[in-house]
């Protein structure tokens, strides 16, 4: 599917719709841009409005099919869960009510999405629920470059200790379901990769601010854009300055103030305070120490619920009249300088991006993300975290020397940080979508002549995964296996001994006596990437090769690559990232294995096969004759690998009620509990019975 076609896309944010969080603002803008390109977009989010959540649930029950908008229509916003109050001091999205995951599952199961794009996919949140229940290809964007947030999975933990380690493992498994990973900065990508190293990596790209390029009537109430009035005029602003080009309250186009303009009015310093408490204290200390003989004023941007902003009561008389405390979701439009003092615990890179976009000079602490976004101090001066003295010196230099302000603005304008606009950023995201969609298997890959020929063939039952006593963990003789296959009414079986093909060859030689077709196979144990089965091969593939080497050997022999029990973490399996590396090489995936103890592992395999349009297979994985045929494929008879794969693509999987405990107990009795001399006698007796028919 190409960008020209209309995709059904879910954009998912973990933050409540009413919170004015920058991640949610980013999600809503991206949803709008994708809709403008002709895609059908649904936004999944939490909400603080109980009635709105109830309405979403009602619509999912009564009209789910109508919730996906028409191509190019405005995005539909579904509030899938009620956000509980945030825990003070905890750096994560507000917790959700326990029934939110069910609503997310309802939405993702009833709306046919091509892609599910989650933002900050840590849990528990709407995003983690979406990853668990998604039936589509999953894309994740990581925003916040805070090591504590990432290492502790948003729980405010330090990243050490048993509880945090367990949470990290669970989150790592969940993040492993991402088919593509994006980040809003290289610093964020590096931090996430440190805690969750993934083979395919994280692709960084700095997005523009959410409201960049919009007209005043297109932004939410209270949001100021360059060239428009600020949400609240800061105290101490000279009304005469309103006539200056680009000043608040005028309709003149926004532009970076010139040196002359900077000299005509006080330098406007903004402390956004959208960072950790220690960073706020550093910024306020610097503000108190600024020289009162200099021409400056300041706006402290506070949250609506900050009754007493940090440091507000410690301002001296000469400073107090120059400072205003203003609630605002964005920087004031006439800001000259913005202070970002985070030590990395909870930085606000979106504020820095917004500042550079608007011609505001950032004065930022020297942490990785600030260093990246300012190009090592080229776009704005830096100071060591917590160093109030240097911060004061940097601010005073910008106040005293208007040419320094102009120089930083010119540097930011000549070498822009972000994409030129949202069109370019959205085009990059769509390119990532297209590259991911292109990895799906082609629905029309089978030769029409082969498909037509198969329609004339009879239906047979097939079991694609089983073992003989040529496997070290199985005591079933070949003759006994063939006799059991005949009695089960199987038309064909794949003998797939562990790291051995001799049992399959023996079965092929004796198959005519039992009227059963044999597919020669081998279940190869790779070095550290799980097991893979080669079907229609002839030569043994040695144990311990890499997954890629095993696949190459299967291909060399003209065989098919079949991945058994891929997500059963109680087996030796290739994990999600290894599967992503070989998606184009996989011919079929085992989506049902009755020996898998946890049903969700089979479900995960089925979803993986469906999202990449892979052929689905199934097999009993029998190590005892009694387990043979516990799952079977009803498919057209075939001759050779090409016909087999085309026939398997239309096969029906039939299962029986669980016999796991029974067959596992038999396997234990036959291979471990019975002494070797007794096993030999039992084997001879079983072979005699099988050969008598």
NORCOR-V853393 format. One record per pair of residues at least 4 apart in sequence whose C-alpha atoms are under 6 Angstrom apart, sorted by the first residue. I is the first residue (numbers start at 1). GAP is how many residues later the second one is. D is the distance in Angstrom with one decimal. If there is no record, write none. Layout:
BEGIN
I:GAP:D  I:GAP:D
END
This chain:
BEGIN
2:432:5.9  6:32:5.7  6:33:4.5  7:32:5.0  7:33:6.0  8:32:4.8  8:33:6.0  8:105:4.8  8:106:5.2  9:32:4.9  9:104:5.6  9:106:4.9  9:107:5.9  10:31:5.8  10:32:4.9  10:33:5.7  10:106:4.7  10:107:5.9  11:32:4.7  11:106:4.9  12:31:5.7  12:32:4.7  12:106:4.7  12:115:6.0  13:11:5.8  13:32:5.3  13:106:5.4  14:79:5.9  14:111:5.5  14:112:5.1  14:113:5.6  15:78:5.5  16:30:4.5  16:31:4.6  17:30:5.3  25:185:5.8  26:184:5.0  29:181:5.8  34:5:5.7  35:4:4.8  35:5:6.0  35:37:4.7  36:36:5.5  38:33:5.0  38:34:3.8  39:32:5.2  39:33:5.5  40:29:5.5  40:31:5.0  41:34:4.9  42:33:5.4  42:34:4.7  42:35:5.8  43:34:4.7  44:34:5.1  45:34:5.0  46:33:5.2  46:34:5.8  46:35:4.9  46:36:5.7  46:37:5.6  47:32:5.7  47:35:5.1  47:36:5.5  48:34:5.6  48:35:5.4  53:26:5.2  53:27:5.9  53:28:5.9  56:22:5.8  59:4:5.2  60:4:4.4  69:4:6.0  80:20:6.0  80:23:5.6  81:19:4.4  82:14:5.9  82:15:5.8  83:11:5.9  83:12:6.0  83:13:4.8  84:10:6.0  84:11:5.4  84:12:5.7  86:8:4.7  90:66:5.1  91:63:5.6  91:65:5.4  92:62:4.5  101:28:5.4  105:4:5.9  105:28:5.4  106:4:6.0  107:4:5.9  108:26:6.0  114:22:5.5  115:21:5.3  115:22:4.9  115:23:5.9  116:22:4.9  117:21:5.9  117:22:4.6  117:23:5.6  118:9:5.5  118:22:4.8  119:21:5.7  119:22:4.8  120:22:5.0  121:6:4.9  121:7:5.5  122:6:5.8  122:31:5.9  123:5:5.1  124:4:5.9  130:4:5.5  135:472:5.8  136:475:5.4  137:474:5.9  138:40:5.0  138:41:5.2  139:39:5.7  139:40:5.8  139:41:4.8  139:42:5.9  140:41:4.9  140:42:5.9  141:41:4.5  141:42:5.2  142:41:4.6  143:41:5.3  145:43:4.3  146:198:5.8  146:199:5.4  146:200:5.4  147:4:5.8  148:4:5.7  148:10:5.6  149:4:5.7  149:5:4.4  149:7:6.0  151:8:4.7  152:4:5.9  152:5:4.6  152:6:5.9  152:7:4.6  152:12:5.9  159:5:5.7  160:4:5.9  164:4:6.0  167:4:6.0  168:4:5.8  171:4:6.0  176:400:5.8  181:21:4.9  182:20:5.2  182:21:4.7  182:22:5.8  183:6:5.4  183:20:5.9  183:21:4.5  184:20:5.5  184:21:5.2  184:22:4.7  185:19:5.1  185:20:5.7  185:21:5.4  186:18:5.2  187:181:5.8  187:182:5.1  189:13:5.5  192:4:5.8  193:4:4.5  206:212:5.4  207:211:5.9  208:210:5.6  209:145:5.4  214:4:5.9  222:9:5.1  224:6:4.9  224:7:5.7  225:108:5.9  226:28:5.2  226:107:4.8  227:19:5.0  227:26:5.5  227:27:4.6  228:20:5.4  228:21:5.7  229:19:4.4  229:20:4.6  230:102:5.1  230:103:5.6  234:90:5.4  235:89:5.2  236:86:5.6  242:5:5.3  245:7:5.7  246:6:5.4  246:7:5.9  246:8:4.8  247:87:6.0  256:103:4.9  257:4:5.9  259:143:5.4  259:144:5.7  259:147:5.9  262:140:5.9  266:29:4.9  266:30:4.4  267:29:4.5  268:28:6.0  268:29:5.2  268:30:5.6  268:67:5.2  268:68:5.1  269:29:4.6  269:68:4.7  269:69:5.7  270:28:5.6  270:29:4.8  270:30:5.9  270:68:4.6  271:29:4.8  271:67:5.8  271:68:5.2  272:29:4.7  273:7:5.4  275:71:5.4  275:72:5.3  275:73:6.0  276:70:5.3  279:62:4.9  279:63:4.8  282:104:6.0  284:27:6.0  286:102:5.7  286:106:5.4  288:27:5.9  297:25:4.8  298:25:4.8  299:24:5.7  299:25:4.9  299:26:5.9  300:25:4.7  301:24:6.0  301:25:5.0  301:26:5.4  302:24:5.9  302:25:4.8  303:24:5.5  304:23:5.6  315:4:6.0  315:5:5.5  316:4:5.9  335:25:5.9  336:24:4.9  337:23:5.4  337:24:4.7  337:25:5.7  338:24:4.9  339:24:5.0  339:25:6.0  340:24:4.6  341:23:5.8  341:24:5.0  342:5:5.2  343:42:5.2  355:5:4.6  356:4:5.6  359:50:5.9  361:19:5.6  362:18:5.1  363:17:5.7  363:18:5.1  363:19:5.8  364:18:4.9  365:17:5.4  365:18:4.9  365:19:5.4  365:20:5.0  366:5:6.0  366:16:5.6  366:17:5.6  366:18:5.2  367:4:5.9  370:4:5.9  371:4:5.8  371:5:4.6  374:4:5.8  374:5:4.7  374:6:5.8  377:4:4.9  377:5:5.7  379:29:5.1  379:32:5.7  379:33:5.2  380:28:5.8  383:8:6.0  396:4:6.0  397:4:5.8  398:6:5.8  398:7:5.8  410:4:6.0  412:4:5.4  419:5:6.0  419:6:5.8  422:4:5.8  434:4:6.0  440:172:4.3  440:173:5.8  441:172:5.3  457:179:5.7  457:180:5.6  458:178:5.6  458:179:5.8  459:176:5.3  459:177:4.4  459:178:5.9  460:31:5.3  460:174:5.8  460:175:5.6  460:177:5.9  461:29:4.9  461:30:5.4  461:171:5.9  461:172:5.4  461:173:4.7  462:28:5.7  462:29:6.0  462:30:4.9  462:31:5.5  462:170:5.4  462:171:5.0  463:30:4.9  463:156:5.0  463:169:5.1  464:29:5.6  464:30:4.6  464:155:4.6  465:29:5.7  465:31:5.9  465:154:4.5  465:155:5.7  465:156:4.7  466:29:5.4  466:30:5.6  466:155:4.5  466:156:4.7  467:28:6.0  467:29:5.7  467:30:4.9  467:156:5.4  468:6:5.9  468:8:4.9  468:9:5.7  468:10:5.8  469:5:4.9  469:6:4.4  469:7:5.0  469:8:5.4  470:33:5.3  471:26:5.2  471:27:5.3  474:149:5.2  475:196:5.9  476:148:5.9  478:29:5.9  479:208:6.0  479:211:6.0  480:207:6.0  480:210:5.3  481:144:5.7  483:207:5.6  485:5:5.4  486:4:6.0  491:25:5.3  492:24:5.3  492:25:4.3  492:26:5.7  493:25:5.3  494:24:5.8  494:25:4.4  495:9:5.1  495:25:5.8  495:26:5.6  496:25:4.6  496:26:4.3  496:27:5.3  497:25:5.3  497:26:5.8  498:25:4.8  499:24:5.8  499:25:4.9  499:44:5.8  500:22:5.9  500:40:5.8  501:21:5.7  501:39:5.5  504:16:5.1  507:4:5.7  508:10:5.4  511:5:5.5  519:17:5.8  520:16:5.3  520:17:6.0  521:13:5.3  521:14:4.4  521:15:6.0  521:16:5.9  522:11:5.5  522:12:5.4  523:9:5.7  523:10:4.3  524:7:5.4  524:8:5.4  525:6:4.6  525:18:5.4  526:4:5.7  526:5:5.8  526:18:4.6  526:19:5.1  526:20:5.3  526:21:5.7  527:17:4.1  527:18:5.4  527:19:5.4  529:45:4.7  530:42:4.6  530:43:3.8  530:44:4.4  531:42:5.6  532:31:5.0  533:29:5.0  533:30:5.9  534:20:5.7  534:26:5.7  534:27:5.2  535:24:5.4  535:25:5.1  536:23:4.7  537:20:5.7  537:22:5.1  545:4:6.0  554:5:5.1  555:4:5.5  561:25:5.3  561:26:5.2  562:25:6.0  562:26:4.9  562:27:5.6  563:26:4.9  563:27:6.0  564:26:4.9  565:25:5.8  566:7:5.3  567:34:5.3  568:33:5.2  574:4:5.7  579:4:5.9  588:26:6.0  588:27:4.6  588:28:5.6  589:27:5.2  589:28:5.7  590:26:6.0  590:27:4.5  590:28:4.9  591:11:5.5  591:14:5.0  591:15:4.7  591:25:6.0  591:26:5.9  591:27:5.9  592:10:5.4  592:26:5.0  593:26:5.8  593:27:5.8  594:26:6.0  595:65:5.8  609:4:5.8  609:5:4.8  615:34:5.1  619:12:5.9  620:8:6.0  620:10:5.7  620:11:5.5  622:5:5.2  622:6:5.6  624:43:6.0  627:36:6.0  630:26:5.6  631:23:5.7  631:24:4.4  632:22:5.3  633:18:5.9  633:19:5.6  633:20:4.8  634:17:5.5  634:18:5.0  635:16:4.6  636:11:5.6  638:5:5.3  638:6:5.2  639:4:5.8  643:4:6.0  644:4:6.0  660:4:6.0  667:4:6.0  668:4:5.3  669:4:4.7  669:5:6.0  670:4:5.9  679:4:6.0
END
